[in-house]
Amino acid sequence: MLVTNLFHNLRINIFVYYFLTTIVFLGILYYFLLISPTQNIVLLFSILFLLLIFSGVIISKLSVDPLALHVENLQNLSKETLHELNLPIATIVTNIHLLKKSLVTEKDLKRAHRIERACEMLQERYNELDYMIKLQSANVIQESFSLDELITQRVSFLQAIYPHVKFNLELKSTQITNDKVGLSKVIDNLIDNGVKYSQNIHKITVNLRNQTLEITDYGQGMDEVEIVQVFDNYYQSNKDMQGFGIGLSMVKRFCDKNKVLLNIKSKPNSGTTVSLKFKED
């Protein structure tokens, strides 16, 4: 409702200003034609040119300022909400750890474990929201970290979500400097896509060597046309799959921004391999 009112008022303001500008323009033109049909033409056009520039500045201000204010308010709301979420998540995690020490039955321990996993997923969403806010503010941090350790952490997290999937890891020790949080999202998206499109073959292979990360699934694969289209926003090769088709487009944007060479190899019914080549530190 707030956004609707914002644009409604914006349309009214622009219309009123254009109406008034047109009246002033016609009034000046009429005045000069009355007093001097043939003289002062240069002066007339100079005044009209300045009026045009002034009108452009005012219209730009009328158009941009309300939107800028609205975006700023949304960013402040996001930051405040993020701050408020941190305390309850930390409280739940701390107390569930304490409760687990007093639980003895296997049934109670399983329930506590499910709560713990749910908290970890909430923490992941918290981290993603924090990352998106920093990304909008251009405050994303480039840091040096162990890529093989990050991959192990992400696979461990995803293993709990996909317990039926077998992950084969072949990881060489690799140190890189990059956007760690953003890369975590990229790895999650690539593995998630691999699981979704593997059909009944529940196996994902992750290789890391020579500064190159390869994630391979053994599912339906893609033809050459699909490989070209797969980076488009909202594209999905299988419309029956859940999701919005934005995963690989996000991956490509990340790679382009962070100078990571992205490549896809795939054939129909033969699986897909996505490779990320990182620059040497």
DAZI-V952175 format. One record per pair of residues at least 6 apart in sequence whose ideal C-beta (glycine too) atoms are under 8 Angstrom apart, sorted by the first residue. I is the first residue (numbers start at 1). GAP is how many residues later the second one is. D is the distance in Angstrom with one decimal. If there is no record, write none. Layout:
i gap d
I GAP D
I GAP D
//
This chain:
i gap d
2 68 7.9
3 67 7.2
6 60 5.8
6 61 7.7
6 64 5.8
9 57 7.3
10 52 7.0
10 53 6.8
10 56 5.6
10 57 7.9
13 49 5.0
14 45 6.4
14 48 5.8
14 49 6.9
17 38 7.7
17 41 6.2
17 42 6.6
17 45 6.3
18 41 7.7
21 30 7.5
21 34 5.0
24 27 7.0
25 23 6.8
25 26 6.4
28 16 7.5
28 19 6.3
28 20 6.9
28 23 7.4
29 15 7.3
29 19 7.5
32 8 6.3
32 11 7.8
32 12 4.7
75 58 6.8
75 61 6.7
75 62 7.4
78 51 6.9
78 55 5.5
79 54 6.2
82 44 6.9
82 47 5.6
82 48 5.8
82 51 6.7
85 37 7.9
85 41 5.7
86 40 6.9
89 30 6.3
89 33 5.5
89 34 5.8
89 37 6.2
92 23 7.4
92 27 5.2
93 23 7.5
93 26 5.0
93 30 7.6
96 16 5.9
96 19 5.4
96 20 5.4
96 23 6.8
97 19 7.9
99 13 6.1
100 9 6.9
100 12 5.0
100 16 7.7
103 6 5.3
103 9 5.9
117 43 5.7
120 37 7.1
120 40 7.9
124 33 7.2
127 54 6.4
127 57 8.0
128 57 6.6
130 51 7.9
131 9 7.4
131 50 4.4
131 51 6.6
131 54 7.2
134 6 5.3
134 7 7.7
135 47 7.5
140 39 5.2
140 41 7.6
140 42 6.6
141 38 7.2
141 39 7.7
142 35 5.8
142 36 6.3
142 37 6.1
143 34 6.8
143 35 7.6
143 36 8.0
143 37 5.5
144 31 6.5
144 32 7.3
144 33 4.7
144 137 7.2
145 30 7.4
145 31 7.0
145 32 7.9
145 33 7.7
145 35 5.3
146 27 7.0
146 28 7.0
146 29 5.9
147 27 4.4
147 28 7.1
147 29 5.1
147 36 8.0
147 61 6.4
147 66 7.0
147 131 7.3
148 23 4.1
148 24 6.7
148 25 5.6
148 26 5.5
148 60 5.6
150 30 6.7
150 33 6.9
150 34 6.5
150 37 7.3
151 18 7.3
151 20 6.0
151 36 6.3
151 55 6.2
151 57 6.3
151 62 7.1
152 17 7.0
152 19 6.9
154 30 6.0
154 33 4.7
154 34 5.9
154 37 7.1
155 12 5.2
155 14 6.5
155 36 7.2
155 51 6.6
157 31 7.8
158 7 8.0
158 9 7.9
158 30 6.7
158 33 5.5
158 34 7.3
158 37 7.9
159 6 7.3
159 8 6.4
162 33 5.4
162 40 7.9
164 38 5.2
165 30 5.6
165 33 7.8
165 37 4.8
165 38 7.0
165 39 6.0
166 36 6.2
166 37 4.9
166 38 7.5
167 36 8.0
167 37 5.3
167 38 7.9
167 39 6.5
168 35 6.9
168 36 7.2
168 37 4.5
168 38 7.0
169 37 5.1
170 35 7.5
170 36 7.2
170 37 4.8
170 38 7.2
170 39 7.4
171 35 7.2
171 36 7.6
171 37 4.4
172 36 5.6
172 37 4.6
172 38 7.8
174 34 5.7
174 35 8.0
174 37 6.4
174 104 7.7
175 106 6.3
176 35 7.3
176 102 4.9
176 105 6.3
177 104 5.4
178 80 5.7
178 82 7.5
178 100 6.9
179 75 7.4
179 79 5.7
182 72 5.3
182 76 7.2
183 71 7.3
183 75 7.8
185 65 7.2
185 69 7.6
186 64 7.5
186 65 5.1
186 68 5.3
186 69 7.6
186 90 7.4
187 26 7.8
187 28 7.6
189 58 4.1
189 59 7.2
189 61 6.5
189 62 5.7
190 25 4.7
190 57 7.9
190 61 6.5
190 84 5.3
191 13 6.1
191 15 7.6
191 24 6.1
192 55 6.9
193 24 7.7
193 54 5.7
193 55 6.9
194 10 5.0
194 21 5.9
194 22 7.4
194 23 3.5
194 25 7.3
194 78 7.1
194 80 7.9
195 7 7.8
195 9 6.5
195 22 7.3
196 45 5.6
196 46 7.8
196 47 7.5
197 20 6.2
197 22 4.4
197 23 5.5
197 40 7.6
197 41 7.0
197 44 7.4
197 75 7.1
198 6 7.2
198 19 4.6
198 20 6.1
198 21 3.6
198 22 8.0
198 73 7.7
199 20 5.0
199 21 5.9
201 16 7.6
201 17 4.4
201 18 5.9
201 70 7.9
203 14 7.7
203 15 5.7
204 11 6.8
204 12 7.0
204 13 5.7
205 9 7.7
205 10 7.5
205 11 4.3
206 7 7.4
206 8 7.3
206 9 5.5
206 10 7.7
207 6 7.4
207 7 4.4
207 9 7.5
208 6 7.6
211 66 6.4
211 67 4.8
211 68 7.3
211 69 6.2
212 63 5.7
212 64 6.9
212 65 4.9
212 66 7.3
213 62 6.8
213 63 4.5
213 65 7.4
214 59 5.6
214 60 7.2
214 61 4.7
214 62 8.0
215 58 7.1
215 59 5.1
215 60 7.9
216 55 6.3
216 56 7.1
216 57 4.4
216 58 7.9
217 54 5.2
217 55 5.6
218 52 8.0
218 53 4.2
219 52 5.7
219 53 7.1
220 17 7.8
220 18 7.4
220 48 7.0
220 49 6.3
221 45 4.8
221 46 5.1
221 47 4.8
221 48 5.6
221 49 4.9
221 50 5.4
221 51 5.6
222 8 6.6
222 15 6.1
222 42 7.8
222 44 4.4
222 45 7.8
222 46 6.8
222 50 6.3
223 43 7.9
223 44 7.6
223 45 5.4
226 11 5.2
226 40 7.8
227 37 5.4
227 39 6.0
229 6 5.2
230 7 6.9
230 18 5.3
230 34 7.0
231 17 5.4
231 18 5.5
231 20 8.0
231 21 4.6
232 17 6.4
233 12 7.1
233 13 5.9
233 16 4.7
234 10 6.4
234 11 4.3
234 12 6.5
235 10 5.1
235 13 7.9
235 14 7.8
236 7 7.0
236 9 4.1
251 11 6.9
251 23 7.9
252 10 6.1
254 6 7.2
255 6 7.2
255 7 4.2
255 21 6.7
259 20 5.9
260 16 5.2
260 17 6.7
260 18 5.8
260 19 7.8
261 14 8.0
261 15 7.2
261 16 3.8
262 12 7.4
262 13 7.5
262 14 6.1
262 15 7.9
263 11 7.5
263 12 4.7
263 14 7.3
264 8 6.6
264 9 7.3
264 10 5.4
264 11 7.7
265 7 7.2
265 8 4.7
265 10 7.5
266 6 3.9
266 7 7.1
//
